[in-house]
């Protein structure tokens, strides 16, 4: 297992800060945001001074009903080789649904969605993971995700699901302790129980990230400071094992370099205390983090940013034995099987079809306005729909920053109207073009100057002919009128 140390998620917005932060042993990059032939200069300089870089994929959809796309696997492999990475990582999630198995168009979630913890889903996931392992030049680790809702009829806990995945494939694990906390608040799942059940010897590294509570729901935002409850889960993990690496994630609302350094110091305080005491930690009296129910009333404390002092207290809890270590014969047996994956045969088409139908029905309810499948919490699905729309608007604003500039304060409202019942089918850049086409076909924006500017933007990017869902002749007429100033 590669020893990584302390790392941070590399983002262009904080590239210069990362270069100056002390004690950064490695960085993780979003694989889809890096071109192997044009590695950003700041990232290249980090590599030249010996900083390890790990590509972190977000688009494979290993938990989906279809086998991994060969082109996406090839792209992930190219990035691992270009960056000289010791491993690559992805998520246990599905990100698209539909297609021939369901006789429906392929639709994109634009987000990581949870797979049902059922035998069917596990069989499909194991085969997909094996396909990915065979295609990649370095080991693969997969990450547990955060979720706002649960699937009805699940047959395993998260820990059991992950443990069997490791036993059957030999894949490594990327454990996100912030996601364990999120699932504790949103789905009532015990992080300590999950840690008890999974094979800690399979852990490749750990994610730590911030979030925020709103209306009784925890949002894994990656845009807020790390909170004390998340560090408490990290302390629980470190009481059981010394993780090869721990990484701070931050994707938006980046703080000053000093605040990032403080969060990294807080993480180090917990991991150092855990490493020094893990060998002799044992069951002790005292309530564990997971035994404490989290309610909306607890949110102000749960949302309090972590300080170095708070982290030190979490570290002292480990040293004092207040973060209990639980072991079991089953966990030990699974751990010994990590390097001996079971062969496993092909998954029957009927199994993939059942999963495809279930995932398509759910995703369609979330992004296309169809009725919610039976057994789901409809209120939670509405929260997830709103979160998906907000994220979609944010990413479109990043890939096409001219759109919020042209539309001003009305950008998000206009985008929400466009996205209502219109799932994403071709990625975010295609989504930006479709949004512009939708506005122009309806003679918007109302301001003639803004409409003309939007028309010019669209024409520069859409090619010689209209590409969109609206009738070409109608859209072409709107474009001609806008450019004529009429």
TORROTI-812868 format. One line per 2 residues: number of its first residue (from 1); for each residue x negated, y negated, z negated of C-alpha. Coordinates in Angstrom, 3 decimals. Layout:
% TORROTI-812868
NUM	X Y Z; ...
This chain:
% TORROTI-812868
1	0.000 0.000 0.000; -1.413 -3.401 1.004
3	-2.037 -5.758 -1.918; -0.685 -9.138 -0.801
5	-0.678 -11.303 -3.927; 1.317 -14.544 -4.152
7	2.824 -15.984 -0.980; 5.289 -18.463 0.449
9	7.581 -18.494 3.451; 5.850 -20.474 6.205
11	8.052 -23.142 7.790; 6.883 -25.913 10.158
13	8.410 -28.594 7.910; 6.056 -27.698 5.033
15	3.084 -26.389 7.026; 0.697 -29.098 5.808
17	1.794 -28.666 2.195; 1.240 -24.906 2.416
19	-2.269 -25.467 3.770; -3.112 -27.496 0.636
21	-1.329 -25.416 -2.017; -3.759 -23.519 -4.281
23	-3.570 -19.771 -4.698; -1.619 -18.910 -1.535
25	-2.760 -15.410 -0.563; -0.337 -14.826 2.309
27	2.620 -16.251 4.203; 5.702 -14.810 5.859
29	7.068 -16.186 9.144; 10.468 -15.699 10.758
31	9.465 -13.440 13.643; 11.967 -14.880 16.115
33	10.566 -18.397 15.563; 7.013 -17.530 16.645
35	5.827 -17.059 20.217; 2.861 -14.652 20.396
37	1.221 -16.717 23.158; 1.672 -20.042 21.342
39	1.079 -19.548 17.634; 1.451 -22.953 15.909
41	-1.893 -24.599 15.154; -1.168 -24.822 11.424
43	-0.419 -21.102 11.286; -3.466 -20.275 13.378
45	-5.688 -22.235 10.972; -4.292 -20.287 8.019
47	-5.150 -17.032 9.765; -8.661 -18.261 10.535
49	-9.337 -18.867 6.864; -8.183 -15.348 5.981
51	-4.536 -15.846 4.995; -2.425 -12.781 5.789
53	0.673 -13.421 7.933; 3.701 -11.087 7.874
55	6.472 -11.397 10.514; 9.979 -11.177 9.047
57	12.688 -10.272 11.569; 16.313 -11.384 11.344
59	17.930 -10.153 14.582; 17.385 -6.383 14.895
61	20.600 -5.467 13.085; 19.291 -2.134 11.803
63	22.545 -1.587 9.909; 24.671 -2.021 13.036
65	26.408 0.779 14.891; 24.144 0.550 17.943
67	20.577 1.781 18.219; 17.936 -0.990 17.961
69	17.473 -2.953 21.160; 14.132 -1.961 22.801
71	13.396 -5.551 23.849; 13.850 -6.839 20.315
73	11.630 -4.062 18.966; 9.000 -4.846 21.594
75	9.083 -8.532 20.636; 8.646 -7.715 16.938
77	5.720 -5.419 17.747; 4.066 -8.136 19.848
79	4.269 -10.592 16.970; 2.760 -8.108 14.526
81	-0.166 -7.559 16.884; -0.627 -11.249 17.724
83	-0.720 -12.176 14.026; -2.858 -9.225 12.934
85	-0.195 -8.289 10.389; -0.475 -5.286 8.053
87	3.311 -4.681 8.174; 6.583 -6.132 9.484
89	9.897 -6.549 7.704; 13.594 -6.632 8.592
91	16.966 -6.437 6.838; 19.489 -3.776 5.905
93	22.323 -5.585 7.640; 24.395 -5.840 10.770
95	24.355 -9.050 12.790; 26.557 -8.257 15.813
97	29.432 -5.952 16.705; 31.699 -5.011 19.590
99	30.590 -3.627 22.933; 31.418 -0.426 24.857
101	32.073 1.687 21.762; 34.992 -0.579 20.860
103	35.955 -1.709 24.392; 35.482 -5.309 23.272
105	32.968 -8.119 23.915; 29.806 -8.224 21.839
107	30.068 -10.936 19.192; 27.293 -12.371 17.027
109	27.566 -13.112 13.328; 24.675 -15.573 13.244
111	24.057 -14.208 9.766; 23.106 -11.045 7.873
113	26.209 -9.078 6.876; 26.326 -6.107 4.482
115	26.715 -2.543 5.698; 29.178 -0.273 3.907
117	27.418 2.043 1.459; 28.914 5.156 2.981
119	27.447 8.390 4.354; 28.304 7.360 7.908
121	26.533 4.009 7.559; 23.522 5.607 5.877
123	23.169 8.220 8.627; 23.199 5.485 11.283
125	20.799 3.277 9.326; 18.314 6.132 8.826
127	18.246 6.935 12.539; 17.890 3.257 13.451
129	15.032 2.850 10.985; 13.233 5.882 12.442
131	13.600 4.444 15.954; 12.106 1.152 14.750
133	9.265 2.891 12.919; 8.320 4.782 16.077
135	8.259 1.562 18.125; 6.238 -0.613 15.746
137	2.430 -0.625 15.486; 2.432 -1.204 11.707
139	4.580 0.006 8.791; 8.134 -1.319 8.421
141	9.739 -2.570 5.201; 13.456 -3.331 4.931
143	15.169 -5.868 2.684; 18.306 -5.663 0.561
145	20.618 -8.569 1.383; 22.963 -10.842 -0.555
147	26.699 -10.585 0.066; 29.832 -12.561 -0.722
149	32.151 -9.540 -0.496; 32.245 -5.750 -0.878
151	33.399 -3.053 1.533; 36.303 -0.919 0.317
153	35.688 2.785 -0.196; 31.935 2.644 -0.784
155	30.376 5.955 -1.826; 27.044 4.853 -3.334
157	25.530 2.115 -5.429; 22.918 -0.139 -3.867
159	20.121 1.654 -5.713; 21.326 5.078 -4.577
161	21.703 3.865 -0.995; 18.168 2.450 -0.916
163	16.676 5.486 -2.644; 18.159 7.932 -0.149
165	17.101 5.705 2.757; 13.506 5.860 1.498
167	13.668 9.598 0.869; 14.943 10.323 4.384
169	12.748 7.905 6.378; 9.692 7.013 4.289
171	10.417 3.329 4.986; 9.070 0.742 2.554
173	11.245 -1.710 0.662; 11.261 -5.484 0.497
175	13.203 -6.184 -2.685; 14.805 -9.624 -2.941
177	15.490 -10.293 -6.623; 17.550 -13.380 -5.757
179	19.833 -11.131 -3.705; 20.196 -8.741 -6.646
181	21.278 -11.700 -8.777; 23.675 -12.882 -6.046
183	25.303 -9.466 -5.896; 25.566 -9.428 -9.686
185	27.591 -12.645 -9.670; 29.627 -11.985 -6.529
187	30.203 -8.235 -6.734; 29.639 -7.380 -10.386
189	26.628 -5.163 -9.642; 24.013 -4.556 -12.324
191	20.495 -5.508 -11.110; 18.852 -3.366 -13.793
193	20.839 -0.316 -12.644; 19.767 -0.915 -9.045
195	16.123 -1.201 -10.151; 16.455 2.019 -12.172
197	17.724 3.928 -9.148; 15.311 2.833 -6.453
199	11.797 4.234 -5.913; 9.538 1.425 -7.106
201	6.497 3.052 -5.467; 8.060 2.222 -2.069
203	8.118 -1.537 -2.723; 5.988 -3.433 -0.192
205	6.678 -6.867 -1.686; 9.304 -9.017 -3.397
207	11.270 -12.118 -2.396; 12.198 -14.870 -4.854
209	14.547 -17.672 -3.784; 16.944 -20.288 -5.087
211	20.696 -20.568 -4.775; 23.724 -22.378 -6.115
213	27.099 -21.511 -7.651; 30.280 -23.035 -6.200
215	33.797 -22.106 -7.281; 32.670 -18.912 -8.971
217	30.688 -17.702 -5.949; 26.884 -17.589 -5.822
219	25.424 -18.750 -2.514; 21.927 -17.516 -1.658
221	21.063 -20.857 -0.068; 17.252 -20.839 0.065
223	17.714 -24.593 -0.299; 17.709 -24.963 -4.094
225	15.132 -24.376 -6.827; 14.627 -20.873 -8.203
227	16.798 -20.439 -11.296; 16.074 -18.738 -14.588
229	18.441 -15.772 -14.005; 16.559 -14.935 -10.798
231	13.254 -14.962 -12.686; 14.886 -12.735 -15.294
233	15.534 -10.143 -12.573; 11.923 -10.521 -11.411
235	10.830 -9.845 -15.005; 12.993 -6.696 -15.047
237	11.312 -5.495 -11.855; 7.808 -6.316 -13.108
239	8.505 -4.371 -16.299; 8.910 -1.278 -14.122
241	6.092 -1.764 -11.609; 3.475 -4.208 -10.389
243	4.712 -5.359 -6.974; 2.002 -5.554 -4.286
245	3.171 -9.038 -3.366; 5.668 -11.710 -4.424
247	6.826 -14.477 -2.082; 8.748 -17.719 -2.573
249	11.363 -18.416 0.123; 12.604 -21.907 1.000
251	14.407 -22.681 4.265; 16.004 -26.121 3.816
253	15.915 -29.281 1.679; 12.202 -28.839 1.153
255	10.868 -30.438 -2.046; 7.554 -32.186 -2.544
257	4.424 -30.055 -2.645; 4.210 -30.461 -6.409
259	7.618 -28.893 -6.901; 6.705 -25.961 -4.671
261	3.515 -25.502 -6.677; 5.561 -25.519 -9.901
263	7.867 -22.807 -8.606; 4.896 -20.694 -7.557
265	3.364 -21.153 -11.025; 6.650 -20.022 -12.578
267	6.650 -16.887 -10.414; 3.005 -16.150 -11.278
269	3.760 -16.469 -15.005; 6.368 -13.722 -14.764
271	4.394 -11.391 -12.519; 1.187 -11.803 -14.535
273	2.970 -11.018 -17.793; 4.673 -8.041 -16.177
275	1.446 -6.702 -14.714; -0.379 -6.913 -18.024
277	2.361 -5.104 -19.911; 4.065 -2.784 -17.381
279	1.887 0.176 -18.329; 3.002 0.113 -21.957
281	6.487 -1.388 -21.718; 9.185 0.942 -23.045
283	12.857 0.930 -23.950; 13.493 -1.688 -26.582
285	16.366 -3.276 -28.398; 18.008 -6.363 -27.029
287	20.433 -7.124 -24.270; 19.111 -6.980 -20.728
289	19.812 -9.647 -18.145; 22.339 -7.499 -16.319
291	24.369 -6.731 -19.429; 25.323 -10.395 -19.655
293	28.450 -11.072 -17.557; 28.158 -14.113 -15.319
295	31.232 -16.327 -15.061; 31.957 -19.724 -13.603
297	31.580 -21.136 -17.097; 27.986 -19.882 -17.126
299	27.189 -21.636 -13.862; 25.606 -24.815 -15.271
301	22.983 -22.744 -17.087; 22.606 -20.310 -14.188
303	22.032 -23.172 -11.784; 19.394 -24.842 -13.945
305	16.084 -25.072 -12.051; 13.309 -22.941 -13.478
307	10.459 -24.689 -15.217; 7.029 -23.280 -15.911
309	8.016 -23.099 -19.573; 11.099 -21.099 -18.671
311	9.023 -18.736 -16.589; 6.584 -18.259 -19.418
313	9.508 -17.336 -21.684; 10.616 -14.729 -19.148
315	7.066 -13.415 -19.105; 6.998 -13.239 -22.897
317	10.248 -11.255 -22.794; 8.499 -8.634 -20.706
319	5.483 -8.564 -23.012; 7.718 -8.253 -26.066
321	9.524 -5.309 -24.566; 12.873 -7.113 -24.220
323	13.038 -6.230 -20.488; 13.536 -2.473 -20.818
325	12.088 0.061 -18.442; 14.472 2.853 -17.520
327	13.234 5.977 -15.786; 14.963 9.089 -14.558
329	13.998 12.436 -13.082; 15.881 11.546 -9.908
331	13.903 8.332 -9.438; 10.632 10.169 -10.020
333	11.567 12.840 -7.481; 12.493 10.239 -4.886
335	9.268 8.337 -5.517; 7.215 11.454 -4.804
337	9.019 11.857 -1.483; 8.282 8.358 -0.174
339	5.483 9.540 2.090; 7.336 12.638 3.284
341	10.289 11.488 5.400; 12.921 14.075 6.248
343	13.124 14.834 9.977; 16.870 14.367 10.515
345	18.726 14.984 13.779; 20.611 12.615 16.086
347	23.670 10.908 14.623; 26.844 12.127 16.371
349	28.512 9.546 18.613; 31.703 9.889 16.551
351	29.861 8.576 13.476; 28.514 5.553 15.347
353	31.967 4.901 16.826; 33.621 4.907 13.389
355	31.061 2.437 12.100; 31.377 0.301 15.244
357	35.144 0.024 14.860; 34.870 -0.914 11.183
359	32.168 -3.531 11.713; 33.893 -5.034 14.761
361	37.184 -5.378 12.891; 35.426 -7.118 10.005
363	33.297 -9.453 12.134; 36.276 -10.335 14.312
365	38.209 -11.328 11.176; 35.283 -13.490 10.044
367	34.566 -15.347 13.280; 37.460 -14.827 15.710
369	40.493 -15.342 13.493; 41.898 -11.798 13.638
371	43.636 -10.326 10.554; 41.416 -9.109 7.722
373	40.972 -5.314 7.658; 42.812 -3.508 4.880
375	41.079 -3.289 1.526; 38.943 -6.436 1.742
377	39.225 -9.396 -0.616; 40.803 -11.955 1.709
379	39.727 -14.921 -0.418; 36.110 -13.793 -0.274
381	36.361 -13.289 3.486; 37.582 -16.893 3.829
383	34.567 -18.043 1.819; 32.314 -15.998 4.110
385	33.971 -17.468 7.220; 33.355 -21.000 5.956
387	29.746 -20.135 5.136; 29.205 -18.640 8.599
389	30.620 -21.743 10.305; 28.479 -24.063 8.182
391	25.333 -22.065 8.921; 26.169 -21.898 12.618
393	26.572 -25.687 12.737; 23.263 -26.160 10.899
395	21.299 -23.884 13.215; 22.820 -25.426 16.355
397	21.784 -28.820 14.967; 18.229 -27.505 14.646
399	17.971 -25.996 18.117; 19.780 -28.978 19.692
401	19.081 -31.964 17.398; 20.415 -34.363 20.036
403	23.992 -33.181 19.422; 24.371 -34.517 15.850
405	22.585 -37.687 16.993; 25.090 -38.201 19.827
407	28.161 -37.293 17.751; 27.063 -38.963 14.526
409	29.066 -38.291 11.392; 31.722 -36.407 13.330
411	29.375 -33.606 14.365; 30.320 -31.020 11.741
413	34.056 -31.631 11.998; 33.909 -31.329 15.786
415	31.804 -28.183 15.553; 34.164 -26.574 13.033
417	37.099 -27.165 15.408; 35.115 -25.664 18.269
419	33.987 -22.616 16.250; 37.473 -21.811 14.941
421	38.388 -18.619 16.759; 35.375 -18.833 19.103
423	32.734 -16.301 18.079; 29.138 -16.737 19.149
425	28.301 -14.408 22.043; 24.954 -15.541 23.445
427	22.736 -16.935 20.720; 22.436 -20.423 19.287
429	21.135 -22.201 22.399; 24.034 -20.862 24.457
431	26.317 -21.863 21.573; 25.047 -25.452 21.737
433	25.801 -25.612 25.475; 29.253 -24.100 24.985
435	30.006 -26.634 22.261; 29.054 -29.498 24.568
437	31.141 -28.030 27.394; 34.110 -27.669 25.049
439	33.882 -31.351 24.120; 33.464 -32.577 27.693
441	36.352 -30.471 29.000; 38.595 -32.197 26.431
443	37.329 -35.709 27.310; 35.397 -36.051 24.100
445	33.741 -37.745 22.376; 36.107 -40.697 22.598
447	33.310 -43.252 22.890; 32.437 -43.550 26.638
449	28.746 -44.192 25.951; 28.485 -41.116 23.714
451	30.373 -39.031 26.278; 28.009 -40.134 29.028
453	24.985 -39.319 26.840; 26.421 -35.871 26.042
455	27.079 -35.268 29.735; 23.490 -36.082 30.648
457	22.240 -33.817 27.852; 24.409 -30.961 29.103
459	23.420 -31.415 32.760; 19.694 -31.304 31.923
461	20.103 -27.939 30.196; 22.898 -26.129 32.005
463	21.344 -25.693 35.459; 22.839 -26.557 38.824
465	26.297 -25.140 38.071; 28.576 -25.123 34.990
467	28.112 -21.996 32.887; 30.938 -22.136 30.467
469	34.182 -20.721 29.346; 36.197 -23.586 30.827
471	37.218 -23.523 34.506; 34.250 -24.763 36.515
473	36.201 -27.208 38.669; 37.834 -28.855 35.660
475	34.543 -29.223 33.816; 32.758 -30.520 36.923
477	35.447 -33.199 37.315; 34.988 -34.270 33.669
479	31.233 -34.503 34.240; 31.628 -36.645 37.355
481	34.021 -38.983 35.541; 31.717 -39.294 32.570
483	28.700 -40.077 34.712; 30.681 -42.654 36.675
485	31.572 -44.393 33.430; 35.308 -43.979 34.003
